[in-house]
C-alpha cells in the first residue's frame, strides 16, 4: 500500500498526504450522516476540513521557508489526520534562529486570521443558549476558518514539545544555558503541562488525554535526540569508521550471504565488483531475495547499488542525519578518493554509549 499521496511541490518542497487522511474524511461523512445532516452541509464540512489542512500546509511552509533562510533544507511536508509535519534536515542550533523558525508557523496562522478578520467581525455569531449545534455553511465558512486559525496558532504555542511552543521555550532558555540543559528543562515543563492535560481529560474532554500523552512522548523523544546529538558533537566520520567489515562479491549467491549472516554479528555487508564498491546488502535484502529468487540467485540481483559516501573529516552529526533521511544501511567512508571503511548505525550507537559512559565517569 502506498503510504502517501504526493502533491505538486511548493517552493521546491514535496507535499504528501498520508493515506490515513482518507479515514478522517470518511469519519466526518459517516458521523454527520448519523447525525441526520443533509449532503449540502456534509459537503461544506468536508470542504472546511480540506481548507483547514491547506492552512496547516501553509503553517508548515512557514517553518520550512524560515529554515531555508538559514541554509536548512526541508525534505518534505506530510499531512496526517492530526496535523502536518515539516521534515527539516535539522533544527538550527543558534537560539535566535530556532526562535524565528519555531514562530514562523504560528505567525502564518495569525496572518490568515487577520486577513479574515473583517468577515469574523461582521458575522452574526449565534447565541450558545439558543443554538447548541453550529453548522458550517456558505455564511459561516470563512469566519469559522479564521477563528480556527487563531486557535491553531495558540495551540501550537503551548510551551511543550513537540509543539512549536516547546521549541520557542528551548530557544529562549538556550540564550541562558547550554542546549542540552535547555532541552531537558523545556521537556520537563512540557511534561508537567501534559499531566495537566491528562487530568483535565478525565473531567472535561477525553481528547485532552490523547494530547497529554502525545506531549509526554514528544518531550521525551526530543530530549533524547538532543542528548544523542551532544555525544556526537565535535566527532567526525573518522571516529566511527570500521576498517574491519564484512564484504561479499556481487557474483556470490544469496545462500552464501545467508551463511555469513548466520555465522557472525554483521547484518550489513558491502558488495564489491572486482574489489571495488558495487552496492550494499542488508538483512532485509537477503530475506526478500530468498522469497523472490531463492538462495541460488546472485547477490547483485538484490543488492542496493545506490552507494552513499562520506569523507573522513565529515561531522558525525551530519553523517547521522544522512542515515536518518536516506534510510541507509551503510555509509562508505573515503579519504582522498580511497575507500577507508564503512559506518553503520550500530557502530554510531556503540560510540554514543561509550562516550556517555566516559561522561558519567568524569
C-alpha positions in Angstrom: 0.0 0.0 0.0 1.3 3.4 -0.9 1.7 5.3 2.3 1.2 8.9 1.0 -0.2 10.7 -2.0 2.3 13.2 -3.5 1.0 16.6 -4.4 2.8 19.2 -6.6 5.8 20.7 -5.0 5.5 24.2 -3.4 8.7 26.3 -3.3 10.6 23.2 -4.2 9.2 21.3 -1.2 7.4 18.0 -1.7 3.9 17.9 -0.2 2.5 14.5 0.8 -0.9 13.4 2.2 -0.7 10.3 4.4 -3.2 7.6 3.4 -4.8 7.7 6.8 -6.1 11.2 5.9 -8.9 9.4 4.0 -10.0 7.8 7.2 -10.6 11.3 8.6 -12.8 12.3 5.7 -14.7 9.1 5.8 -15.3 9.5 9.6 -16.6 13.1 9.0 -19.1 11.9 6.4 -20.2 8.9 8.5 -20.7 10.8 11.7 -22.6 13.6 10.0 -24.8 11.2 8.2 -25.6 9.5 11.5 -26.4 12.9 12.9 -29.0 13.4 10.2 -27.3 16.2 8.2 -28.0 16.6 4.5 -25.5 16.2 1.7 -25.0 20.0 1.4 -24.0 20.5 5.0 -21.7 17.5 4.9 -20.1 18.8 1.7 -19.4 22.2 3.5 -17.9 20.3 6.4 -15.6 18.3 4.2 -14.6 21.4 2.3 -13.9 23.1 5.6 -11.6 20.3 6.8 -9.7 20.4 3.5 -9.3 24.2 3.7 -8.1 23.8 7.3 -5.4 21.5 6.1 -4.4 23.9 3.4 -3.8 26.3 6.3 -1.8 23.6 8.1 0.3 23.2 5.0 0.9 26.9 4.9 1.9 26.7 8.6 4.5 24.1 7.8 5.7 26.0 4.8 6.3 28.9 7.2 8.7 26.8 9.2 10.3 25.4 6.0 10.9 28.8 4.4 12.2 30.3 7.6 14.6 27.4 7.9 15.7 27.8 4.3 16.8 31.3 5.2 19.5 29.7 7.5 20.6 27.1 4.9 18.4 24.3 6.3 16.6 22.2 3.7 13.2 20.6 4.1 12.9 17.1 2.9 9.1 17.2 2.6 5.8 18.1 4.3 3.4 15.3 5.2 -0.2 15.9 6.3 -1.7 13.5 8.8 -5.2 13.4 10.3 -3.8 15.1 13.4 -1.8 17.8 11.6 1.2 18.4 9.4 4.9 17.7 9.8 7.7 19.5 8.0 10.7 17.2 7.9 13.6 19.6 8.3 17.1 18.3 7.8 17.8 19.7 11.3 16.7 22.5 13.6 19.0 25.4 13.8 21.2 25.3 17.0 21.6 29.0 17.4 18.8 30.1 19.7 17.7 33.2 17.7 17.5 31.2 14.5 15.4 28.4 16.2 13.2 31.1 17.7 12.5 32.5 14.2 11.8 29.1 12.7 9.6 28.0 15.5 7.5 31.2 15.4 7.2 31.2 11.6 4.4 28.6 11.5 2.0 30.1 14.1 2.7 33.5 12.6 1.2 32.2 9.3 -2.0 31.3 11.1 -2.1 34.7 12.7 -1.8 36.3 9.3 -4.6 34.2 7.9 -6.8 35.2 10.8 -6.0 38.8 10.3 -6.9 38.5 6.6 -10.3 37.0 7.6 -10.8 39.4 10.5 -13.4 41.6 8.6 -15.7 38.6 7.9 -15.2 37.4 11.5 -16.2 40.8 12.9 -19.2 41.2 10.6 -20.6 37.6 11.1 -23.7 37.3 13.3 -22.5 34.6 15.7 -25.3 32.5 17.1 -26.2 32.6 20.8 -24.9 29.5 22.5 -28.1 29.3 24.6 -30.4 29.2 21.6 -28.2 27.1 19.2 -26.5 24.1 20.5 -25.2 22.8 17.1 -23.0 25.1 14.9 -23.1 24.2 11.3 -20.6 25.1 8.6 -22.3 26.7 5.6 -21.6 29.3 3.0 -22.1 32.1 5.6 -20.1 30.7 8.5 -17.3 29.0 6.4 -14.8 31.9 6.3 -15.5 33.3 9.8 -15.0 29.9 11.3 -11.8 29.3 9.3 -10.4 32.5 10.7 -11.3 31.5 14.3 -9.8 28.0 13.9 -6.6 29.6 12.6 -6.1 31.6 15.7 -6.9 28.5 17.8 -4.2 26.6 15.8 -1.7 29.4 16.5 -2.5 29.3 20.2 -2.4 25.5 20.4 0.9 25.3 18.7 2.4 27.8 21.0 1.8 25.7 24.1 5.3 25.6 25.7 5.7 21.8 25.3 7.5 19.5 22.8 6.7 18.6 20.0 4.6 21.8 19.6 6.3 25.0 18.3 5.9 26.5 21.8 8.3 23.9 23.1 10.9 25.0 20.6 10.3 28.6 21.4 10.8 27.9 25.1 14.0 26.0 24.4 15.3 28.8 22.2 14.7 31.3 25.0 16.3 29.0 27.6 19.3 28.4 25.3 20.1 32.1 25.5 20.9 31.5 29.2 22.2 27.9 29.3 23.6 25.1 27.0 21.2 23.4 24.5 21.1 20.1 26.3 20.1 21.6 29.6 17.6 23.9 27.9 16.0 21.0 26.1 15.8 19.0 29.4 14.2 22.0 31.2 11.7 22.6 28.3 10.9 18.9 28.2 10.2 18.8 31.9 7.9 21.9 31.7 6.1 20.3 28.8 5.6 17.0 30.7 4.1 18.9 33.6 1.7 20.6 31.3 0.9 17.3 29.7 0.0 15.8 33.0 -2.4 18.7 33.5 -4.0 17.8 30.1 -4.4 14.2 31.1 -6.1 15.0 34.4 -8.3 17.6 32.6 -9.3 15.0 30.1 -10.9 12.8 32.7 -13.3 15.7 33.7 -13.7 17.8 30.5 -12.9 16.0 27.2 -11.2 12.6 26.7 -9.4 14.1 23.7 -7.2 16.1 26.2 -5.8 12.8 27.4 -4.6 12.0 23.9 -3.0 15.4 23.7 -1.3 14.9 27.0 0.2 11.6 26.1 1.3 13.0 22.7 3.2 15.8 24.5 4.8 13.4 27.0 6.1 11.1 24.3 7.2 14.1 22.1 9.0 15.8 25.0 10.9 12.6 25.9 11.9 11.9 22.3 13.2 15.5 21.8 15.3 15.3 25.0 16.8 12.0 24.0 17.5 13.2 20.4 19.3 16.4 21.6 21.3 14.4 24.2 22.4 11.9 21.5 23.5 14.8 19.3 25.5 16.2 22.1 27.5 13.0 22.4 28.3 13.3 18.7 29.4 17.0 18.9 32.9 17.5 17.7 33.3 14.0 16.3 33.9 13.1 12.7 33.4 10.1 10.5 37.0 9.1 11.4 35.8 8.4 15.0 33.2 5.9 13.9 34.6 4.3 10.8 35.0 0.5 10.8 38.0 -0.7 8.8 37.3 -4.3 9.6 34.0 -5.0 7.8 32.2 -7.9 6.0 32.2 -7.8 2.2 30.7 -10.1 -0.5 31.4 -10.3 -4.2 28.4 -9.4 -6.3 28.5 -12.8 -8.1 28.3 -14.8 -4.8 24.9 -16.3 -4.1 22.3 -15.2 -1.6 22.9 -18.6 0.1 26.5 -17.6 0.8 25.2 -14.3 2.2 22.8 -16.2 4.5 25.8 -18.2 5.9 27.7 -15.0 6.6 24.6 -13.5 8.2 24.1 -16.5 10.5 27.8 -17.1 11.2 28.6 -13.6 12.6 27.1 -10.5 14.1 27.2 -8.4 10.9 23.8 -7.6 9.4 25.1 -5.1 6.7 27.5 -6.1 4.0 29.5 -4.2 1.4 29.1 -5.7 -2.0 32.1 -5.5 -4.3 32.8 -5.9 -8.0 36.5 -7.0 -8.5 37.4 -5.4 -5.2 35.6 -2.1 -6.0 32.4 -1.0 -4.2 29.3 -2.1 -6.1 26.4 -2.0 -3.6 25.1 -2.7 -0.1 23.4 -5.8 1.2 21.5 -5.9 4.4 19.3 -8.5 6.2 16.1 -7.3 4.6 17.6 -7.6 1.1 18.7 -11.1 1.9 15.2 -12.2 3.2 13.4 -10.6 0.3 15.9 -12.2 -2.1 15.2 -15.7 -0.7 11.5 -15.1 -1.0 11.7 -13.8 -4.6 14.5 -15.7 -6.3 15.8 -18.3 -3.9 19.2 -18.8 -2.3 20.9 -19.7 -5.6 20.4 -16.2 -7.1 23.4 -13.9 -7.3 23.8 -11.2 -4.8 23.8 -8.4 -7.4 20.1 -9.2 -8.2 19.0 -7.9 -4.7 21.8 -5.5 -3.6 21.2 -1.8 -3.3 23.6 -0.1 -5.7 22.8 3.4 -4.5 26.0 3.9 -2.6 26.4 6.9 -0.3 29.9 8.3 0.6 31.2 10.5 3.4 34.7 12.0 3.8 36.7 11.1 6.9 36.5 14.7 8.2 32.7 14.9 7.8 31.0 15.9 11.1 29.4 12.8 12.7 26.2 14.7 13.3 25.8 15.2 9.6 26.6 11.5 9.0 23.8 10.6 11.4 21.4 12.9 9.6 22.2 11.2 6.3 21.3 7.8 7.8 18.0 9.1 9.1 17.0 11.0 6.0 18.1 8.4 3.3 17.3 5.3 5.5 20.8 3.9 4.8 22.2 0.6 5.9 25.9 1.5 5.3 27.7 4.7 4.6 31.1 4.3 2.8 33.9 6.5 4.2 36.8 7.6 2.0 39.8 9.8 2.2 41.4 11.4 -0.9 39.2 9.3 -3.1 40.3 6.0 -1.4 37.8 3.8 0.5 38.8 3.6 4.1 35.9 1.7 5.7 32.2 1.8 6.4 29.9 3.2 9.1 26.5 1.8 10.1 24.0 2.9 12.8 25.0 0.1 15.2 28.6 1.5 15.3 27.4 5.0 15.9 25.1 3.8 18.7 28.0 2.0 20.3 30.1 5.1 20.1 27.3 7.1 21.8 27.2 4.5 24.6 30.9 4.7 25.1 31.0 8.5 25.2 28.0 8.5 27.5 29.9 6.2 29.9 33.0 8.4 29.6 31.0 11.4 30.5 29.5 9.7 33.6 32.9 8.8 34.8 34.4 12.3 34.6 
